[in-house]
Amino acid sequence: MPTNKGIVCDYCAAKDFEGLRYCCEICKNYDLCDACYNNGEESLQHSKSHPMNCISEPIIRQ
């Protein structure tokens, strides 16, 4: 299971979370953890209708 070091879910604020990460193609620097993506979470900044990229290989941010 990949760990997303240095990544924070922009909905639930989980940091360094395990599992898949989803990046919005419209919102700049907007990431969701697997759980929030699968629950269809959205915020004032992000709509669940926005296309998302699934990142299966973690990127380590310094």
C-alpha positions in Angstrom: 0.0 0.0 0.0 1.6 3.3 -1.1 2.2 6.0 1.6 1.9 9.6 0.4 4.6 11.3 2.4 4.3 15.0 2.6 0.8 15.0 1.1 -2.3 16.3 3.0 -5.9 15.4 2.0 -7.6 18.7 1.3 -10.9 17.5 2.7 -10.2 15.5 5.9 -6.6 16.8 6.5 -5.1 13.3 6.8 -1.3 13.7 6.4 1.1 11.1 5.0 -2.0 8.9 4.3 -1.7 5.3 2.8 -3.5 4.3 -0.3 -4.4 5.9 -3.5 -4.3 9.7 -4.0 -6.5 11.7 -6.3 -5.5 15.1 -7.8 -8.0 17.5 -9.2 -7.3 18.5 -12.9 -9.0 21.9 -12.3 -8.2 23.0 -8.7 -4.5 23.8 -8.3 -2.8 21.5 -5.8 -6.0 19.8 -4.6 -5.5 16.3 -3.3 -8.0 13.8 -1.9 -7.2 10.5 0.0 -8.9 7.4 -1.3 -11.6 7.4 1.4 -12.7 11.0 0.7 -12.7 10.5 -3.1 -14.8 7.3 -2.7 -17.2 9.1 -0.5 -17.7 11.9 -3.1 -16.5 14.6 -0.8 -16.5 18.2 -2.1 -15.8 21.6 -0.6 -16.2 25.3 -1.5 -12.9 25.1 -3.4 -13.6 21.7 -5.2 -16.6 20.2 -6.9 -17.0 16.4 -7.1 -17.9 16.9 -10.8 -14.2 18.0 -11.5 -12.1 15.4 -13.3 -9.6 13.7 -11.0 -6.3 11.8 -11.7 -5.6 8.7 -9.7 -2.0 8.6 -8.4 -1.1 5.1 -7.6 2.7 5.7 -7.2 3.3 8.1 -4.3 5.3 11.3 -4.8 7.4 12.3 -1.8 7.2 16.0 -1.1 10.0 17.6 0.9 
